[in-house]
Protein backbone atom coordinates (compact mmCIF):
# COMPACT_ATOMS: atom_id res chain seq x y z
CA UNK A 1 0.00 0.00 0.00
CA UNK A 2 1.36 3.36 -1.01
CA UNK A 3 1.04 6.39 1.25
CA UNK A 4 1.27 9.88 -0.18
CA UNK A 5 2.72 12.78 1.74
CA UNK A 6 -0.59 14.64 1.48
CA UNK A 7 -2.44 11.66 3.01
CA UNK A 8 -0.25 11.82 6.11
CA UNK A 9 -0.99 15.51 6.48
CA UNK A 10 -4.73 14.87 6.15
CA UNK A 11 -4.54 12.13 8.78
CA UNK A 12 -2.63 14.45 11.11
CA UNK A 13 -5.20 17.21 10.67
CA UNK A 14 -8.04 14.76 11.29
CA UNK A 15 -6.39 13.65 14.52
CA UNK A 16 -6.19 17.21 15.77
CA UNK A 17 -9.45 18.60 14.43
CA UNK A 18 -11.93 15.77 13.97
CA UNK A 19 -11.80 13.82 17.20
CA UNK A 20 -9.98 16.31 19.44
CA UNK A 21 -7.09 13.97 20.24
CA UNK A 22 -4.57 16.80 20.40
CA UNK A 23 -6.18 19.64 22.33
CA UNK A 24 -3.98 22.70 22.71
CA UNK A 25 -4.53 25.37 25.34
CA UNK A 26 -2.96 28.74 26.09
CA UNK A 27 -2.10 29.42 29.71
CA UNK A 28 -1.00 32.91 30.74
CA UNK A 29 0.78 33.41 34.05
CA UNK A 30 0.73 36.80 35.77
CA UNK A 31 2.45 38.96 36.98
CA UNK A 32 5.19 37.80 34.56
CA UNK A 33 2.69 37.99 31.66
CA UNK A 34 4.06 34.79 30.12
CA UNK A 35 1.80 32.75 27.84
CA UNK A 36 2.62 29.12 27.09
CA UNK A 37 0.84 26.72 24.78
CA UNK A 38 0.33 23.20 26.07
CA UNK A 39 -1.03 20.05 24.51
CA UNK A 40 -3.32 17.91 26.63
CA UNK A 41 -1.90 14.65 25.26
CA UNK A 42 1.52 15.55 26.77
CA UNK A 43 0.27 15.75 30.40
CA UNK A 44 1.88 15.26 32.86
CA UNK A 45 4.72 17.58 31.95
CA UNK A 46 6.67 16.87 35.18
CA UNK A 47 5.98 15.34 38.59
CA UNK A 48 4.42 17.97 40.92
CA UNK A 49 0.67 18.42 41.20
CA UNK A 50 -2.04 16.73 39.19
CA UNK A 51 -1.11 16.01 35.56
CA UNK A 52 -1.98 19.08 33.51
CA UNK A 53 -2.45 21.30 36.55
CA UNK A 54 -1.37 24.94 36.57
CA UNK A 55 1.55 23.89 38.80
CA UNK A 56 2.57 21.11 36.39
CA UNK A 57 2.52 23.56 33.47
CA UNK A 58 4.29 26.40 35.31
CA UNK A 59 7.17 24.25 36.54
CA UNK A 60 7.60 22.57 33.15
CA UNK A 61 8.10 26.02 31.62
CA UNK A 62 10.61 27.22 34.21
CA UNK A 63 8.25 29.46 36.18
CA UNK A 64 8.54 29.77 39.92
CA UNK A 65 5.42 28.66 41.73
CA UNK A 66 5.52 27.58 45.34
CA UNK A 67 4.82 23.94 46.07
CA UNK A 68 6.09 23.24 49.58
CA UNK A 69 4.03 20.05 49.83
CA UNK A 70 5.11 18.73 46.43
CA UNK A 71 1.75 19.46 44.85
CA UNK A 72 -0.29 17.24 47.16
CA UNK A 73 -2.97 19.73 48.29
CA UNK A 74 -1.41 20.01 51.74
CA UNK A 75 -0.40 23.70 51.72
CA UNK A 76 -1.35 26.93 49.92
CA UNK A 77 1.97 28.00 48.40
CA UNK A 78 0.67 27.31 44.86
CA UNK A 79 -2.36 29.60 45.38
CA UNK A 80 -3.40 31.38 42.18
CA UNK A 81 -6.19 33.79 41.32
CA UNK A 82 -7.80 32.93 38.00
CA UNK A 83 -8.37 36.13 36.03
CA UNK A 84 -9.94 34.46 32.96
CA UNK A 85 -11.05 30.95 32.13
CA UNK A 86 -12.18 29.69 35.53
CA UNK A 87 -14.64 27.48 33.66
CA UNK A 88 -11.70 25.94 31.77
CA UNK A 89 -10.30 24.30 34.91
CA UNK A 90 -11.27 21.02 36.53
CA UNK A 91 -13.98 21.33 39.19
CA UNK A 92 -12.79 22.11 42.70
CA UNK A 93 -12.85 19.16 45.09
CA UNK A 94 -13.64 19.41 48.80
CA UNK A 95 -10.01 18.96 49.94
CA UNK A 96 -8.89 21.90 47.78
CA UNK A 97 -11.76 24.06 49.02
CA UNK A 98 -10.88 23.24 52.64
CA UNK A 99 -7.21 24.04 52.09
CA UNK A 100 -7.95 27.34 50.32
CA UNK A 101 -9.79 28.57 53.43
CA UNK A 102 -6.40 29.34 54.98
CA UNK A 103 -4.82 30.98 51.90
CA UNK A 104 -3.79 34.63 52.07
CA UNK A 105 -5.64 36.89 49.64
CA UNK A 106 -8.45 34.40 49.03
CA UNK A 107 -10.91 35.44 46.30
CA UNK A 108 -13.94 33.82 44.65
CA UNK A 109 -11.65 32.82 41.76
CA UNK A 110 -8.83 31.40 43.90
CA UNK A 111 -7.53 27.91 43.12
CA UNK A 112 -4.59 25.79 44.16
CA UNK A 113 -2.27 25.47 41.19
CA UNK A 114 -1.54 21.83 42.03
CA UNK A 115 -5.22 20.84 41.82
CA UNK A 116 -6.56 23.03 38.97
CA UNK A 117 -6.23 20.94 35.79
CA UNK A 118 -6.33 22.94 32.56
CA UNK A 119 -9.15 22.08 30.12
CA UNK A 120 -9.02 25.28 28.02
CA UNK A 121 -7.42 28.73 27.84
CA UNK A 122 -6.67 30.26 31.26
CA UNK A 123 -5.11 33.42 32.70
CA UNK A 124 -3.88 32.92 36.28
CA UNK A 125 -2.02 35.20 38.67
CA UNK A 126 0.55 33.51 40.87
CA UNK A 127 0.09 34.93 44.33
CA UNK A 128 2.96 36.41 46.34
CA UNK A 129 3.11 33.45 48.73
CA UNK A 130 3.66 31.17 45.73
CA UNK A 131 6.47 33.23 44.21
CA UNK A 132 8.84 32.12 46.97
CA UNK A 133 9.73 28.97 45.03
CA UNK A 134 9.66 25.54 46.58
C-alpha positions as semicolon CSV with decimal commas, in nm:
position;residue;x (nm);y (nm);z (nm)
1;X;0,000;0,000;0,000
2;X;0,136;0,336;-0,101
3;X;0,104;0,639;0,125
4;X;0,127;0,988;-0,018
5;X;0,272;1,278;0,174
6;X;-0,059;1,464;0,148
7;X;-0,244;1,166;0,301
8;X;-0,025;1,182;0,611
9;X;-0,099;1,551;0,648
10;X;-0,473;1,487;0,615
11;X;-0,454;1,213;0,878
12;X;-0,263;1,445;1,111
13;X;-0,520;1,721;1,067
14;X;-0,804;1,476;1,129
15;X;-0,639;1,365;1,452
16;X;-0,619;1,721;1,577
17;X;-0,945;1,860;1,443
18;X;-1,193;1,577;1,397
19;X;-1,180;1,382;1,720
20;X;-0,998;1,631;1,944
21;X;-0,709;1,397;2,024
22;X;-0,457;1,680;2,040
23;X;-0,618;1,964;2,233
24;X;-0,398;2,270;2,271
25;X;-0,453;2,537;2,534
26;X;-0,296;2,874;2,609
27;X;-0,210;2,942;2,971
28;X;-0,100;3,291;3,074
29;X;0,078;3,341;3,405
30;X;0,073;3,680;3,577
31;X;0,245;3,896;3,698
32;X;0,519;3,780;3,456
33;X;0,269;3,799;3,166
34;X;0,406;3,479;3,012
35;X;0,180;3,275;2,784
36;X;0,262;2,912;2,709
37;X;0,084;2,672;2,478
38;X;0,033;2,320;2,607
39;X;-0,103;2,005;2,451
40;X;-0,332;1,791;2,663
41;X;-0,190;1,465;2,526
42;X;0,152;1,555;2,677
43;X;0,027;1,575;3,040
44;X;0,188;1,526;3,286
45;X;0,472;1,758;3,195
46;X;0,667;1,687;3,518
47;X;0,598;1,534;3,859
48;X;0,442;1,797;4,092
49;X;0,067;1,842;4,120
50;X;-0,204;1,673;3,919
51;X;-0,111;1,601;3,556
52;X;-0,198;1,908;3,351
53;X;-0,245;2,130;3,655
54;X;-0,137;2,494;3,657
55;X;0,155;2,389;3,880
56;X;0,257;2,111;3,639
57;X;0,252;2,356;3,347
58;X;0,429;2,640;3,531
59;X;0,717;2,425;3,654
60;X;0,760;2,257;3,315
61;X;0,810;2,602;3,162
62;X;1,061;2,722;3,421
63;X;0,825;2,946;3,618
64;X;0,854;2,977;3,992
65;X;0,542;2,866;4,173
66;X;0,552;2,758;4,534
67;X;0,482;2,394;4,607
68;X;0,609;2,324;4,958
69;X;0,403;2,005;4,983
70;X;0,511;1,873;4,643
71;X;0,175;1,946;4,485
72;X;-0,029;1,724;4,716
73;X;-0,297;1,973;4,829
74;X;-0,141;2,001;5,174
75;X;-0,040;2,370;5,172
76;X;-0,135;2,693;4,992
77;X;0,197;2,800;4,840
78;X;0,067;2,731;4,486
79;X;-0,236;2,960;4,538
80;X;-0,340;3,138;4,218
81;X;-0,619;3,379;4,132
82;X;-0,780;3,293;3,800
83;X;-0,837;3,613;3,603
84;X;-0,994;3,446;3,296
85;X;-1,105;3,095;3,213
86;X;-1,218;2,969;3,553
87;X;-1,464;2,748;3,366
88;X;-1,170;2,594;3,177
89;X;-1,030;2,430;3,491
90;X;-1,127;2,102;3,653
91;X;-1,398;2,133;3,919
92;X;-1,279;2,211;4,270
93;X;-1,285;1,916;4,509
94;X;-1,364;1,941;4,880
95;X;-1,001;1,896;4,994
96;X;-0,889;2,190;4,778
97;X;-1,176;2,406;4,902
98;X;-1,088;2,324;5,264
99;X;-0,721;2,404;5,209
100;X;-0,795;2,734;5,032
101;X;-0,979;2,857;5,343
102;X;-0,640;2,934;5,498
103;X;-0,482;3,098;5,190
104;X;-0,379;3,463;5,207
105;X;-0,564;3,689;4,964
106;X;-0,845;3,440;4,903
107;X;-1,091;3,544;4,630
108;X;-1,394;3,382;4,465
109;X;-1,165;3,282;4,176
110;X;-0,883;3,140;4,390
111;X;-0,753;2,791;4,312
112;X;-0,459;2,579;4,416
113;X;-0,227;2,547;4,119
114;X;-0,154;2,183;4,203
115;X;-0,522;2,084;4,182
116;X;-0,656;2,303;3,897
117;X;-0,623;2,094;3,579
118;X;-0,633;2,294;3,256
119;X;-0,915;2,208;3,012
120;X;-0,902;2,528;2,802
121;X;-0,742;2,873;2,784
122;X;-0,667;3,026;3,126
123;X;-0,511;3,342;3,270
124;X;-0,388;3,292;3,628
125;X;-0,202;3,520;3,867
126;X;0,055;3,351;4,087
127;X;0,009;3,493;4,433
128;X;0,296;3,641;4,634
129;X;0,311;3,345;4,873
130;X;0,366;3,117;4,573
131;X;0,647;3,323;4,421
132;X;0,884;3,212;4,697
133;X;0,973;2,897;4,503
134;X;0,966;2,554;4,658
